[in-house]
Amino acid sequence: MSKLSALIAEARTGLSIQESISETSWEAIATRCRDEEIADIRERIEALKLELASVEEWDGDAQDEINVAISKFSYLLKLASANA
């Protein structure tokens, strides 16, 4: 069972809703990712891509938020894969 959600929640502890998880925290998450978490990251990226494809063209804010999430998870996947 993937612990990715718990790792992300732990990294968000103490952050306000406006604050993002730091690059250092993403790196720390990556060191704790195993095969299950890496598979979960890949699934999340694919789900986000599907969601992006369904967003209305006029909704640039939603597109931006989804693209940021894809970027963050892609970065995490790169780091986690290097550590696996």
Backbone torsions as a table, in degrees:
resi	resn	phi	psi	omega
1	MET	NA	132.8	-178.3
2	SER	-70.9	139.9	177.4
3	LYS	-106.0	13.8	-174.3
4	LEU	-58.7	-46.0	-179.7
5	SER	-59.7	-41.4	179.5
6	ALA	-66.8	-39.4	178.8
7	LEU	-64.2	-41.1	178.8
8	ILE	-68.5	-42.7	178.5
9	ALA	-60.2	-41.1	178.2
10	GLU	-62.0	-41.4	179.8
11	ALA	-68.2	-27.3	-180.0
12	ARG	-83.0	-11.7	-179.2
13	THR	-55.8	127.9	178.4
14	GLY	87.0	-6.9	178.9
15	LEU	-90.7	144.1	173.7
16	SER	-77.6	169.0	-179.5
17	ILE	-62.8	-25.5	-179.8
18	GLN	-83.3	-15.6	-177.5
19	GLU	-88.5	144.2	177.5
20	SER	-100.1	158.2	173.8
21	ILE	-66.7	133.0	-177.3
22	SER	-72.6	160.8	177.0
23	GLU	-60.1	-38.6	178.1
24	THR	-61.5	-39.8	178.9
25	SER	-68.7	-39.1	176.1
26	TRP	-61.4	-39.8	178.6
27	GLU	-64.1	-39.0	178.2
28	ALA	-66.4	-40.1	176.9
29	ILE	-60.5	-45.5	-176.9
30	ALA	-58.5	-36.4	-179.1
31	THR	-68.1	-19.0	-178.8
32	ARG	-100.1	0.4	-179.7
33	CYS	-82.7	135.4	175.0
34	ARG	-116.9	-167.7	-176.9
35	ASP	-55.8	-41.3	-178.1
36	GLU	-64.2	-42.6	-179.8
37	GLU	-68.9	-39.0	178.2
38	ILE	-62.9	-42.4	176.4
39	ALA	-62.6	-40.4	178.5
40	ASP	-62.9	-41.8	178.5
41	ILE	-60.9	-46.0	179.4
42	ARG	-60.2	-43.1	179.1
43	GLU	-63.2	-40.9	179.5
44	ARG	-64.9	-40.5	178.2
45	ILE	-62.0	-45.7	179.4
46	GLU	-62.9	-41.6	178.5
47	ALA	-63.6	-40.0	178.2
48	LEU	-65.9	-38.5	177.5
49	LYS	-63.6	-40.4	176.6
50	LEU	-64.6	-42.0	178.0
51	GLU	-62.6	-42.3	179.5
52	LEU	-60.3	-40.6	-179.7
53	ALA	-65.4	-24.4	-177.5
54	SER	-94.2	-6.4	-179.2
55	VAL	-73.8	137.6	178.2
56	GLU	-59.4	144.0	-177.4
57	GLU	-59.3	-32.6	-177.7
58	TRP	-75.5	-13.7	-174.3
59	ASP	-92.4	70.4	-178.0
60	GLY	-64.0	-32.8	179.4
61	ASP	-62.9	-45.2	179.0
62	ALA	-64.5	-40.9	178.2
63	GLN	-60.8	-42.9	179.1
64	ASP	-62.1	-45.5	-179.4
65	GLU	-62.4	-41.9	179.6
66	ILE	-67.0	-42.0	178.4
67	ASN	-63.2	-37.4	176.3
68	VAL	-63.5	-44.4	179.4
69	ALA	-62.5	-42.8	177.5
70	ILE	-60.4	-43.0	179.5
71	SER	-62.1	-45.6	-179.6
72	LYS	-63.1	-46.2	-179.5
73	PHE	-69.0	-32.8	176.2
74	SER	-65.6	-40.6	176.2
75	TYR	-62.4	-45.2	178.8
76	LEU	-62.1	-41.4	178.6
77	LEU	-61.3	-43.1	178.7
78	LYS	-60.7	-47.0	-179.9
79	LEU	-65.0	-46.5	-176.8
80	ALA	-65.7	-39.2	179.5
81	SER	-65.3	-35.4	178.5
82	ALA	-68.5	-29.1	-178.9
83	ASN	-89.0	-13.0	-174.7
84	ALA	-74.2	NA	NA
